[in-house]
Amino acid sequence: MEARRAHVPLHVRPTVNMFRRGQEADLAAHLERVEQDTNILPLMAPSELILGYEGETAAGYKYTTLSFKEVCHIVCPGSKVMLNNLAGMTEKSRQNPELASGKMATDFFNEVMQLRFPLLESYRVIYNEKDQLIEGIVGSKQQILDNLTLFRQAQETIRTISTDVEFWSAAILGRKMLLWYRKPDPLFTRRLGEDVVSFYPGYYFCNGEARGTSVRGTAAIYTRYGVCLGPYDEFGGRLAHIGRDFHRRLDKMFGAVLSKELPVEELEAGCDSMCRTPLGYANLDKKARQERRQQLTRSLAELKVPSRIGAELVEDAALLGHDTRQPHIPAYDTERVFASRTIFDLFCRVVKTARKINTRRREVLERAGYQMLRGNFVS
């Protein structure tokens, strides 16, 4: 019997490629290269997906995190979490390698694949031939909207409808693309101490070529701290990659996103309210401060922010405020600093933290930021 392997890399994280303002040509060239390296083939046998103990298929391909998640969801829902833990890919299992067995995880995955392959027979696989990756799977009814096509359509539609919108940035994560566009003139500005904070209008689009993703777009508000996303059902929409009229509905979504007006007066009033409202950390004993943190965390949870992240955001708002350049707070100065903190500091931590986490949670925080800016945060 082969020796037990404590760790087997069942999947790999996709490379993140970022493009900034002025790099539209570089983005288009990158997407063209990706298209040239792409091969989409129907699944024919379990051997195409079964893994060896080095984390590769017989043909030498590795799963990306997203493609592995989707395959597991189809053949055995919920199994990805268990397999990651058993294979030694989680922090807890890495700390206890004697409790991990990459071989056992691989064998389990392969046996399930053999047993339940009929569930995958109607699917196609997206291969990245250059990097030797399985980057996604697509169903027989799924309309494949490649990221290059979406980018070109976004550029063309925006140039047609509005001449004052700039390409701001883009992120490519495997088969997922995030696009940000911004107008050059702010909706409004506010003075915050010695700083002037500007709020710029713009748009956000996201597309995923593989199963488990959708194309979506909405209004966005840009600040020096981060981005806020308006609700999809109010400023744009989400489209699953299915249906004969998919491209007609896509055109309609672009038109809806670019034609909606932001409620400027509501946003200004919400911003002013956050700047006036204390965070509520000053002059409290340890127990009362803990209760206040829990209260603010619950209010963030009402905006769909996970409780663990929410508690960290509240603490960061109290200790760091809106500006991470501030030095460590001396013990004797704590009350004065806490007294200066406002809900606006919490808002800044929400949108700033969003830029550092995965796409799904990033959008959750950015949508929460919009609701706070609109005045929908109970403090």
Secondary structure, DSSP 4 states (H G I P E B T S, - for coil): -PPPPS-----BPPPEEEEETT-HHHHHHHHHHHHHTEEEEE---GGGT-B-TTS-BTTS-EEBHHHHHHHHHHHSTTHHHHHHHHTT-SHHHHH-GGG--HHHHHHHHHHHHHHHGGGGTT-EEEEETTTTEEEEEE-TTB----HHHHHHHHHHHHHHH-SS-EEEEEEEETTEEEEEEE-SS-SEEEEETTEEEEEEEEEEEEEESSTT--EEEEEEEE-SS-EEE--HHHH-EEE-SBSTTHHHHHHHHHHHHHHPPP-HHHHHHHHHHHHHSB-S-TT--HHHHHHHHHHHHHHHHTTT--HHHHHHHHHHHHHHTT-TTSPPPPGGGHHHHHHH-BHHHHHHHHHHHHTTS-HHHHHHHHHHHHHHHTT----
